[in-house]
Structure formats: structure tokens, C-alpha cells
């Protein structure tokens, strides 16, 4: 837990908030954190998590855009391809979250300056 002024936060809540994740997004991320070396497609992930395929597709898209997941193209024997995903290192994810939290702190500092100066 992180004690900030008048409230404690679970680290999972900070991660969810910092990355603007839904509950489903967080569940997908946790799956990958538990399988850090595994490449997975959205169909297999949907079945493993018992989530609708469209929910999983939205989540992996968001996590990929936020650079939490890596994506690779796997060509199929009969033509076509699928994307497979794997999580980036915890260190990389930690750095992404720390930058976001630092930007919050910077904005808070700016707001306090305005407040101090009567704005």
C-alpha cells in the first residue's frame, strides 16, 4: 500500500489508474505478468480468461499502444497471419508508470503555484 496524505492505495490501483485500464485490461495484463515468456494470440487469451474476444482484442490493443505488450506477426500455413502478444519487462512497465506519476506530480506542483499566487 502507498500512503498518500489521507488515503492508502494498493499498487494495483495506482497501475490501473496511471495506465487508464479497465478491469478487463488489468486482468489481461495480469495474465501476461504471470506468463512473462509466453507469446499468446487473442483467441487463446479469450479462452483462458473466459472473456469475449472483442473485449480481449480491445485490451491487447490498448496495452500494446501503451507499450505494455509487444506484438509479433505469425504467418499461417494456409495464408494470412495472426498477431501474438507478450509482455514487456516489469522494469520497462515500471518506468512507463513512473513517468506518468511524475507528470501528475509536476502538474500538482503547477496547480499549487497557481493556488499560492491567488489563481
MODELLER restraints for C-alpha pairs under 7 A, 6 or more apart:
rsr = mdl.restraints
at = mdl.atoms
rsr.add(forms.Gaussian(group=physical.xy_distance, feature=features.Distance(at['CA:1:A'], at['CA:8:A']), mean=5.89, stdev=0.5))
rsr.add(forms.Gaussian(group=physical.xy_distance, feature=features.Distance(at['CA:1:A'], at['CA:9:A']), mean=5.19, stdev=0.5))
rsr.add(forms.Gaussian(group=physical.xy_distance, feature=features.Distance(at['CA:1:A'], at['CA:10:A']), mean=4.52, stdev=0.5))
rsr.add(forms.Gaussian(group=physical.xy_distance, feature=features.Distance(at['CA:1:A'], at['CA:11:A']), mean=6.12, stdev=0.5))
rsr.add(forms.Gaussian(group=physical.xy_distance, feature=features.Distance(at['CA:2:A'], at['CA:8:A']), mean=5.19, stdev=0.5))
rsr.add(forms.Gaussian(group=physical.xy_distance, feature=features.Distance(at['CA:2:A'], at['CA:9:A']), mean=4.93, stdev=0.5))
rsr.add(forms.Gaussian(group=physical.xy_distance, feature=features.Distance(at['CA:2:A'], at['CA:10:A']), mean=6.33, stdev=0.5))
rsr.add(forms.Gaussian(group=physical.xy_distance, feature=features.Distance(at['CA:2:A'], at['CA:11:A']), mean=6.96, stdev=0.5))
rsr.add(forms.Gaussian(group=physical.xy_distance, feature=features.Distance(at['CA:3:A'], at['CA:9:A']), mean=6.40, stdev=0.5))
rsr.add(forms.Gaussian(group=physical.xy_distance, feature=features.Distance(at['CA:15:A'], at['CA:97:A']), mean=6.89, stdev=0.5))
rsr.add(forms.Gaussian(group=physical.xy_distance, feature=features.Distance(at['CA:16:A'], at['CA:26:A']), mean=6.65, stdev=0.5))
rsr.add(forms.Gaussian(group=physical.xy_distance, feature=features.Distance(at['CA:18:A'], at['CA:97:A']), mean=6.28, stdev=0.5))
rsr.add(forms.Gaussian(group=physical.xy_distance, feature=features.Distance(at['CA:18:A'], at['CA:100:A']), mean=6.31, stdev=0.5))
rsr.add(forms.Gaussian(group=physical.xy_distance, feature=features.Distance(at['CA:18:A'], at['CA:101:A']), mean=6.85, stdev=0.5))
rsr.add(forms.Gaussian(group=physical.xy_distance, feature=features.Distance(at['CA:24:A'], at['CA:59:A']), mean=6.94, stdev=0.5))
rsr.add(forms.Gaussian(group=physical.xy_distance, feature=features.Distance(at['CA:25:A'], at['CA:59:A']), mean=4.85, stdev=0.5))
rsr.add(forms.Gaussian(group=physical.xy_distance, feature=features.Distance(at['CA:28:A'], at['CA:59:A']), mean=6.93, stdev=0.5))
rsr.add(forms.Gaussian(group=physical.xy_distance, feature=features.Distance(at['CA:32:A'], at['CA:86:A']), mean=6.67, stdev=0.5))
rsr.add(forms.Gaussian(group=physical.xy_distance, feature=features.Distance(at['CA:32:A'], at['CA:87:A']), mean=5.71, stdev=0.5))
rsr.add(forms.Gaussian(group=physical.xy_distance, feature=features.Distance(at['CA:33:A'], at['CA:87:A']), mean=6.76, stdev=0.5))
rsr.add(forms.Gaussian(group=physical.xy_distance, feature=features.Distance(at['CA:36:A'], at['CA:86:A']), mean=6.88, stdev=0.5))
rsr.add(forms.Gaussian(group=physical.xy_distance, feature=features.Distance(at['CA:36:A'], at['CA:87:A']), mean=5.96, stdev=0.5))
rsr.add(forms.Gaussian(group=physical.xy_distance, feature=features.Distance(at['CA:37:A'], at['CA:86:A']), mean=6.94, stdev=0.5))
rsr.add(forms.Gaussian(group=physical.xy_distance, feature=features.Distance(at['CA:38:A'], at['CA:86:A']), mean=6.05, stdev=0.5))
rsr.add(forms.Gaussian(group=physical.xy_distance, feature=features.Distance(at['CA:39:A'], at['CA:84:A']), mean=5.74, stdev=0.5))
rsr.add(forms.Gaussian(group=physical.xy_distance, feature=features.Distance(at['CA:39:A'], at['CA:85:A']), mean=5.12, stdev=0.5))
rsr.add(forms.Gaussian(group=physical.xy_distance, feature=features.Distance(at['CA:39:A'], at['CA:86:A']), mean=4.79, stdev=0.5))
rsr.add(forms.Gaussian(group=physical.xy_distance, feature=features.Distance(at['CA:40:A'], at['CA:84:A']), mean=5.03, stdev=0.5))
rsr.add(forms.Gaussian(group=physical.xy_distance, feature=features.Distance(at['CA:40:A'], at['CA:85:A']), mean=5.19, stdev=0.5))
rsr.add(forms.Gaussian(group=physical.xy_distance, feature=features.Distance(at['CA:40:A'], at['CA:86:A']), mean=6.61, stdev=0.5))
rsr.add(forms.Gaussian(group=physical.xy_distance, feature=features.Distance(at['CA:41:A'], at['CA:83:A']), mean=6.10, stdev=0.5))
rsr.add(forms.Gaussian(group=physical.xy_distance, feature=features.Distance(at['CA:41:A'], at['CA:84:A']), mean=4.35, stdev=0.5))
rsr.add(forms.Gaussian(group=physical.xy_distance, feature=features.Distance(at['CA:41:A'], at['CA:85:A']), mean=6.17, stdev=0.5))
rsr.add(forms.Gaussian(group=physical.xy_distance, feature=features.Distance(at['CA:42:A'], at['CA:53:A']), mean=6.85, stdev=0.5))
rsr.add(forms.Gaussian(group=physical.xy_distance, feature=features.Distance(at['CA:42:A'], at['CA:56:A']), mean=6.23, stdev=0.5))
rsr.add(forms.Gaussian(group=physical.xy_distance, feature=features.Distance(at['CA:42:A'], at['CA:57:A']), mean=6.19, stdev=0.5))
rsr.add(forms.Gaussian(group=physical.xy_distance, feature=features.Distance(at['CA:43:A'], at['CA:53:A']), mean=6.49, stdev=0.5))
rsr.add(forms.Gaussian(group=physical.xy_distance, feature=features.Distance(at['CA:46:A'], at['CA:52:A']), mean=6.09, stdev=0.5))
rsr.add(forms.Gaussian(group=physical.xy_distance, feature=features.Distance(at['CA:46:A'], at['CA:53:A']), mean=5.36, stdev=0.5))
rsr.add(forms.Gaussian(group=physical.xy_distance, feature=features.Distance(at['CA:46:A'], at['CA:56:A']), mean=5.98, stdev=0.5))
rsr.add(forms.Gaussian(group=physical.xy_distance, feature=features.Distance(at['CA:63:A'], at['CA:69:A']), mean=5.59, stdev=0.5))
rsr.add(forms.Gaussian(group=physical.xy_distance, feature=features.Distance(at['CA:64:A'], at['CA:70:A']), mean=6.18, stdev=0.5))
rsr.add(forms.Gaussian(group=physical.xy_distance, feature=features.Distance(at['CA:68:A'], at['CA:87:A']), mean=6.01, stdev=0.5))
rsr.add(forms.Gaussian(group=physical.xy_distance, feature=features.Distance(at['CA:68:A'], at['CA:88:A']), mean=5.65, stdev=0.5))
rsr.add(forms.Gaussian(group=physical.xy_distance, feature=features.Distance(at['CA:68:A'], at['CA:93:A']), mean=6.12, stdev=0.5))
rsr.add(forms.Gaussian(group=physical.xy_distance, feature=features.Distance(at['CA:69:A'], at['CA:85:A']), mean=6.22, stdev=0.5))
rsr.add(forms.Gaussian(group=physical.xy_distance, feature=features.Distance(at['CA:69:A'], at['CA:86:A']), mean=5.50, stdev=0.5))
rsr.add(forms.Gaussian(group=physical.xy_distance, feature=features.Distance(at['CA:69:A'], at['CA:87:A']), mean=4.33, stdev=0.5))
rsr.add(forms.Gaussian(group=physical.xy_distance, feature=features.Distance(at['CA:69:A'], at['CA:88:A']), mean=5.53, stdev=0.5))
rsr.add(forms.Gaussian(group=physical.xy_distance, feature=features.Distance(at['CA:70:A'], at['CA:85:A']), mean=5.51, stdev=0.5))
rsr.add(forms.Gaussian(group=physical.xy_distance, feature=features.Distance(at['CA:70:A'], at['CA:86:A']), mean=5.20, stdev=0.5))
rsr.add(forms.Gaussian(group=physical.xy_distance, feature=features.Distance(at['CA:70:A'], at['CA:87:A']), mean=5.87, stdev=0.5))
rsr.add(forms.Gaussian(group=physical.xy_distance, feature=features.Distance(at['CA:70:A'], at['CA:88:A']), mean=6.19, stdev=0.5))
rsr.add(forms.Gaussian(group=physical.xy_distance, feature=features.Distance(at['CA:71:A'], at['CA:83:A']), mean=6.40, stdev=0.5))
rsr.add(forms.Gaussian(group=physical.xy_distance, feature=features.Distance(at['CA:71:A'], at['CA:84:A']), mean=5.70, stdev=0.5))
rsr.add(forms.Gaussian(group=physical.xy_distance, feature=features.Distance(at['CA:71:A'], at['CA:85:A']), mean=4.63, stdev=0.5))
rsr.add(forms.Gaussian(group=physical.xy_distance, feature=features.Distance(at['CA:71:A'], at['CA:86:A']), mean=6.65, stdev=0.5))
rsr.add(forms.Gaussian(group=physical.xy_distance, feature=features.Distance(at['CA:72:A'], at['CA:83:A']), mean=5.58, stdev=0.5))
rsr.add(forms.Gaussian(group=physical.xy_distance, feature=features.Distance(at['CA:72:A'], at['CA:84:A']), mean=5.32, stdev=0.5))
rsr.add(forms.Gaussian(group=physical.xy_distance, feature=features.Distance(at['CA:72:A'], at['CA:85:A']), mean=6.40, stdev=0.5))
rsr.add(forms.Gaussian(group=physical.xy_distance, feature=features.Distance(at['CA:73:A'], at['CA:81:A']), mean=6.49, stdev=0.5))
rsr.add(forms.Gaussian(group=physical.xy_distance, feature=features.Distance(at['CA:73:A'], at['CA:82:A']), mean=5.85, stdev=0.5))
rsr.add(forms.Gaussian(group=physical.xy_distance, feature=features.Distance(at['CA:73:A'], at['CA:83:A']), mean=4.60, stdev=0.5))
rsr.add(forms.Gaussian(group=physical.xy_distance, feature=features.Distance(at['CA:73:A'], at['CA:84:A']), mean=6.28, stdev=0.5))
rsr.add(forms.Gaussian(group=physical.xy_distance, feature=features.Distance(at['CA:74:A'], at['CA:81:A']), mean=5.42, stdev=0.5))
rsr.add(forms.Gaussian(group=physical.xy_distance, feature=features.Distance(at['CA:74:A'], at['CA:82:A']), mean=5.35, stdev=0.5))
rsr.add(forms.Gaussian(group=physical.xy_distance, feature=features.Distance(at['CA:74:A'], at['CA:83:A']), mean=5.98, stdev=0.5))
rsr.add(forms.Gaussian(group=physical.xy_distance, feature=features.Distance(at['CA:74:A'], at['CA:84:A']), mean=6.82, stdev=0.5))
rsr.add(forms.Gaussian(group=physical.xy_distance, feature=features.Distance(at['CA:75:A'], at['CA:81:A']), mean=4.18, stdev=0.5))
rsr.add(forms.Gaussian(group=physical.xy_distance, feature=features.Distance(at['CA:75:A'], at['CA:82:A']), mean=6.55, stdev=0.5))
